[in-house]
Amino acid sequence: MDFKEGTIAIGRVLVAGEERNRTKTAEARLVRLNSRSLAALQRQRAFTQADGVQDPRYELP
C-alpha cells in the first residue's frame, strides 16, 4: 500500500473464502485507488495505529 501514490499492489487473492498465492493472470498488479477508497483506508490506518494494533507478520504498526 502506497499512501503517497494512492496505489495498492495485488499479488494474492481470496476465492470462495480460500486464499490463493496468485492472481488470475499469475502476475501481481498495481491498482490506483480512487479518492473515496484512499480516504477510507487512511481513516482505518489512523484508527488501527491509534489502537496500537501491530502487523503480526512484521511486528510493525
Secondary structure, 3 states (H helix, E strand, C coil): CECCCCEEEECCEEECCEEECCCCCCCCEEEECCHHHHHHHHHHHHHHHHCCCCECCCCEC
